[in-house]
Amino acid sequence: QVQLVESGGGLVQSGGSLRLSCAASGFTFSNYAMKWYRQVPGKERELVAGVTTTGISTSYIDSVKDRFTISRDNAKNTLYLQMNSLKPEDTAVYYCTARIIGRSYWGQGTQVTVSS
């Protein structure tokens, strides 16, 4: 079955960096675009970044451009999110997701907390 497992979250000071990973299994990872979302309690889940199957094309929300980098390693079936210059407003649970044959699959999420 499809599984997405995020890791790499934690507590970091403002201005710090973290790298999130998402290990994928149960499907042909290289065939599907991947995305990172984040969610703050009481708010809707927010799309953060996306990457195409080859990793050549990426997209970001304005608030993370020039600070976050999404990438993938298709040989390792792993999605990444490098987060630099973190701000307190980046605090959220981060999820990776894949849409496969009309259904969206989500990981369990990893908490990122940025202290001021």
N, C-alpha and C positions, 0 to 999 in steps of 0.2 A: 504494500500500500504506500501511497505518497506520504513522505515524512519530510518535514522541514524543522530543523533544530538550530535555533539561534544561540549564540554565545558571545562573550566579550564585553558585556555591559559591566557597569560598576559605578563607583563614586569617584568623581574627578573634580578638581578645582576649575574655576572659570579660566579659560585660555588653554586648558589642557587638551589631550587627545585620547581617543579610544579607537580601536578597530573592532567592529562587529563582524562575526562570521555566521553564515547560514549553511549548514550541511544538508544537502538534499539527497533523497533516495526514493526508490520506488517508481521513478519515471526517467525518461531520457532527458537529463538536465539540459544538454546542449541544444535541444529543440525548442526551448521555451524562454521567452523574455521573463525577466525577474524584476521585482520591485521591493523597495523598502517603504514601510509605513511606520508612523508613530502615533501614539495615543496618550493623551493626558486624561486622568479621571474626570468624568463629567463632560468631556468633549468628544466629538467625532474623530474617528481614525483619519489621519492626514497622510496623503502620499508625499514621500520625501524625495525619492529618486527611483529611476528605472534604467534598465540596461537591456539591450537587444541580445539575441542569441549568441552572437559572436563577441559581444563586448565592445564593439567598435563605436556604437552610438549610445549615448547616455543622456539623461535629462534630470533636472533638479527643480525643486521649488526655489523661488527667489531667495528665501531666507537662509538657505544653506549653500547657495552657489559660491564657489571659490573657497569654501571651507570643508565640504564633504566630497568624497570621491567614491562612487560605486564602481565595483569591478567584479569580475568572475573568473574562476579557473575551471574550465569545463573538464579538464583532465581529473580534477579532484572533486567535481560535483559540488562546488562551494561558491557561494556568493559572499561578497565583502562590502562593508561600508566603512571607509576611513573617515573619521570625524576629527577635524582639527579646529583650533580656536573655539572651543566649545563655550557656549553661553548658558546661563541659567535657564533661559527659555527653550533650550534643547532638551531639558529634562522631560522624559517620557518613557513609555515602554515601546521598544522598537520591534517590529515584526517584518519578516520576509514573507513574500507571497508569490505564488505562481498560479496562472490561470490555465487549466488543462481541460480541453474539450468542454468548454463552457462552464466549468466549475472552478471556483477560487479555493486554493488551499493555503492555510496559514500555519506558521509555527506557533509556539507557545509564548514567544516574546522574550526579550531581555531588557531589564531595567537599566536605564541610563540616568544618573543623577548628577547634575552639575551644580556645585556650590559656588556662591558668590564670594 
